Amino acid sequence: MKITILSLESPTKMSYVTESPTNQEQKRHRGNPNWGIAKPYDEVRATIKSMKFKSFKDYQAWVRAEREAGRGEGYPLNPHMVYARKNEWISREHFLGFTDNTTSDIVIASEDMNIDDKFSFAKIRSIIRQILGIKPVSA
């Protein structure tokens, strides 16, 4: 990886610095030296599901307690941030084992299933303005 740096002696002169992968890794971990590598999503989820946490806060409290005892390696405190980058995150409910639904389908209310005519936003806005007696803003 090349990084362009302006020289302090000559602001117009540019120099290239090549960073090694280990240097990049050190920079990535600089914010939190105790930041470890997370275990795979399926492995963590299977463990968490068997523990039957009541809430996400209970899970986070367990991770903190395990880390203080030196055993919490690989269990992220904020799993949504870790696994979303890997495109594995579905939801908190799925992670904690409350549901096995892995789809993100749009839920449609049963009352809306029988609507044949779809209205545009502009049409709905004009209807609401008529009901409330609001005059349209002229451009």
LINWOCOR-V106860 format. One record per run of one state. SS is the DSSP state (helix for helix, strand for strand, loop for the rest). FROM is the first residue (numbers start at 0). LEN is the number of residues. If there is no record, write none. Layout:
# LINWOCOR-V106860
ss: <SS;SS>
from: <FROM;FROM>
len: <LEN;LEN>
This chain:
# LINWOCOR-V106860
ss: <loop;strand;loop;strand;loop;helix;loop;helix;loop;helix;loop;helix;loop;helix;loop;helix;loop;helix;loop>
from: <0;1;6;13;18;20;29;40;51;55;68;78;85;91;96;109;112;120;132>
len: <1;5;7;5;2;9;11;11;4;13;10;7;6;5;13;3;8;12;7>
